[in-house]
């Protein structure tokens, strides 16, 4: 299946939404659908204070999302946050490449990560002039993981996503 027309539409729609309230949702949902992920969130980490969830899929069950708790503290232990803000690493990463040894036995994993339902996660980590962004893609089905091809496709389009995200939040 040729996904180039879908990808072209994703970038056209996201470009048209630059500077608009719908930018984060337009870009996020387009990338999610193109890559075939189950879940997506776009989280912006400010230079100070708590992160801003610019977009996340509505929860499938009633009640608060786990992200509402995440932004109030657990984000400090997130391997993606640590890669961005402490290690200054940018690009496309899978959780398996960032998580420290013993991650699945950690309190963070047991009390937050496990509850979010992700079986695999891939983050597109982008440095902004002020702060950073994690476009976090998740697989929630217990039988699904990101394939090498999906990760390579995300790596191939990362410069275009990075340019759009940086342009959208260039003054933030």
N, C-alpha and C positions, 0 to 999 in steps of 0.2 A: 504494500500500500504506500502510495506517495503522500507523505505528510507535508511536503513543501508548501502546497496551497494553504493548509491550515496554519502553518508557521508564519507564512506571509500575512495572513489575516490577523494573527495574534499581534505581530509587530505593527501592522497598520492601525489596528484598534488602540493599542497602547500608546502609539505616537499621537494619535488624535486626542487621547485622554490626558496627555501631559498637562500638568498644572490644574487639573480638574479633580473634584472629589472622587470620581470613579476610577482614577488611574490605578490605584493599588488592586482593586477588585478586577479590573479589566486585564491587567498584566497577570495577576495571580491565577485567575480562572483559565486564561488562555494557555499559560504554561502547564498548569495541572492537566487540562484536557489533552494538550499536545503530547505530553510525556506519558500520560496514562497513570497518574498517581491517584490515590484515593482521597487525599486530604492536602490542604495547603494553608499556610499562614504567611503573612508578610509582617515582620516585626522590625520596628525601627528603634535602635538603641541611641538615645540622646547622649550628649557629652556628660550630662548630670541627670539624676533622677531616674524614675522608673521607665522601662521601655513602653513604646506606644504600639499597640496592635493596630496596624493600618488596615489589615484585612484578615479575616479568618472565616472559614465556612461556618455557617450556623450549626450548633450542636444537633446531633441526630436525636438526642433525648432531651427532655425538658430540664431546665436548670442552668446553672452557670457552666461555662466552659472551663477546662483546666487552665487555659491561658489567663483567665481572670486571677487565679491564684499565682500563676507563674510570674506575672509582672510585679507582684508584691514581695519578691524575695528569692524564690527558687532559681530564677534566671541566672543568678550569680554562680551557680554550680553547673549550668548547662555547658556541655562541651563545645557547642557552636558559639555561644556567647564568649567563652574563654578563648576560643581560637581567634575570634574577631578582636576583642578588646584587650586581651592580655598578651596573646602570642602574635597579634597583628598578621594573621593569615587570612588571605582573601582568595576566593575562587569557589570551586565546586567540591564539596566534601560529603562523604557518607559518614554516618554516625560511627560505624565500625572503624573508620580511620582516625577519628578524633577522641573517642571515649577512652579514658584511662583504664589500665588493668584493674579488674575488679569492679567495673562500672555497674554491672548487673546485680552486684551484691551491695551496692551503696544505698544509703538512706534516701538520697535524691532519686535514684531509680525506683525504689520501692514506694515512696510516698508521692512522687509526682509523675515521673516518666512512664511508669507502667500503667498508670491510670489514664494517660492520654490515648492509649490504644495503639500507638505506633509499633509495628513489627520491624520496620526499617525506616530510616529518615535520610534525606539528602538535603543539604542546605547550600544555597547560593549566597556566599558571604561577600558583601560589598561595602567598601569604605566610602563614606561621604565626606564632604568638607567638614561637617560637624556631625559626628556620630557614625553609625553604620546601619546596615540592613541585613537581615537574614530572611531570604525567601525560602521557607521551610516546606519541603514536600514530604508527605508521609504515605506509607503503605500500611493500611490497617488490617487487611486480610492476613490471617496467620500463615497462609501459603505464599504470600507475595513478598518479594524483595526487589530492589532496584537491580536491573541487569547491567552488565558491563556496557552494553550498547546504549541503554538509557542514560547512564552516567556520561559516557562519551558524547552523546548528543547534547546533554546539558553543558558540558565543557565547551563544545563547539559554538553554542549560541551565547555562552556567558558574556563575551564582550559586548554584544548587542543589548542584553538585559542590563548589564552594568551601566552602559551609556544612558539608557532610558531612566533607570533608577537615579543615577547621579544627576541627570538633567532635571528630573521632577523635584528632587529635594536639594537643588543647588543652593538655594538661599536659606534652607532650614538650618 
